[in-house]
Amino acid sequence: MASRNTDPRTGNGSAPSPDAVSLAIIEQLQEDGRRPYAAIGKAVGLSEAAVRQRVQKLLDQGVMQIVAVTDPLTVGFRRQAMVGIHVEGDVDTVADAVSAMAECEYVVMTAGSFDLMVEIVCEDDDHLLEVINKRIRALPGVRSTESFVYLKLKKQTYMWGTR
């Protein structure tokens, strides 16, 4: 399964770097994911058709996604947590297994205290316990976990641009 930053053609993180015009298109879409291609084209100096082609290429290469970002509480998910995972053996194998779980929205390999950091979005505490205790901890190679339950979401934005 390809991750968000993985080139779907090769299965690795080697998607080509976008040029300056593509970065400008990405910034336009980060400001408003529903912005018309004609408006984006005007802002970046391309035709609507050229913008449409570039956006499709960026999507196909896994460089970006266009999604609706929600507050999980407003759509029925009452519990979120960040879970740090210590792994024995191959971290990739555990990361792939965790990435396949629908509740795991964000999976990152780290060089810090944990081998993996995983954001989990669940319906309630029982659901969170089931995901951590019965599914994540049961994976071969998982040595231990530490959970950081979210009490309140203060900021969630994807407006950091392309710098």
Salt bridges, closest charged atoms under 4 A:
ASP7 OD2 - ARG9 NH2 2.46
ASP19 OD1 - ARG54 NH1 2.86
GLU31 OE1 - ARG35 NH1 3.15
GLU48 OE2 - ARG52 NH2 2.92
GLU103 OE2 - HIS127 NE2 2.95
GLU103 OE1 - ARG135 NH2 2.96
ASP125 OD1 - ARG79 NE 2.52
GLU130 OE1 - ARG135 NH1 3.51
